Amino acid sequence: DIDECAIGSHNCSAAETCYNIQGSFRCLSFECPSNYRKVSDMRCERISCFNYLECQNTPVRITYYQLNFQTNIVVPAHIFRIGPSPAYAGDSIVLTITKGNEEGFFSTRRLNSYTGIVYLQRQVKEPKDFLLDVEMKLWRQGTYTTFLAKIYIFITAHAY
């Protein structure tokens, strides 16, 4: 594997981030939706919400992640862990994949009341890119707070 990002042999624009994967690279762009501001390279935070329902149902934070696996990964494979930090007694989370899992390769499970995982439940036989939206609703002291993880998953051919 040559790291095209490190040696600069990629063709990503200045607005994109180069991400190295096995045997190739991807150009990714991370934009915050309106009403969000970029607080780091990979994170957007909501600026305001106008009513109780909007505050409950729109993510307070959107975070981008990139994961890279090979096609021969053994399933079921835990690929992502999510939970509030810090977690408090009485916290409870609900995890939902809201986008990107139309073919049913992924699923979620709670490990306990405040930790959940995303796992690959079906073998991906050919190299394929996914963008999963995983929503975590945190129930804490009588209110829900929503967090969104946007997870780029790159399944690449395994090296022989």
CORFENRA-V69680 format. One record per backbone hydrogen bond with DSSP energy under -1.0 kcal/mol. NH is the residue of the N-H (numbers start at 1). CO is the residue of the C=O. If there is no record, write none. Layout:
{{NH;CO} {NH;CO}}
//
This chain:
{{4;2} {7;3} {9;4} {16;13} {17;28} {19;26} {21;24} {24;21} {26;19} {28;17} {36;33} {37;45} {39;43} {40;43} {43;40} {44;62} {45;37} {46;60} {47;35} {55;51} {56;52} {57;53} {58;54} {60;146} {62;44} {63;148} {64;42} {65;150} {67;152} {69;154} {71;156} {73;70} {77;120} {79;118} {80;118} {82;116} {91;88} {92;139} {93;113} {94;137} {96;135} {98;133} {99;133} {104;101} {107;119} {109;117} {111;115} {112;115} {116;82} {117;109} {118;80} {119;107} {120;77} {121;105} {122;105} {128;155} {130;153} {132;151} {133;99} {134;149} {135;96} {136;147} {137;94} {138;145} {139;92} {140;143} {143;140} {145;138} {147;136} {148;61} {149;134} {150;63} {151;132} {152;65} {153;130} {154;67} {155;128} {156;69}}
//
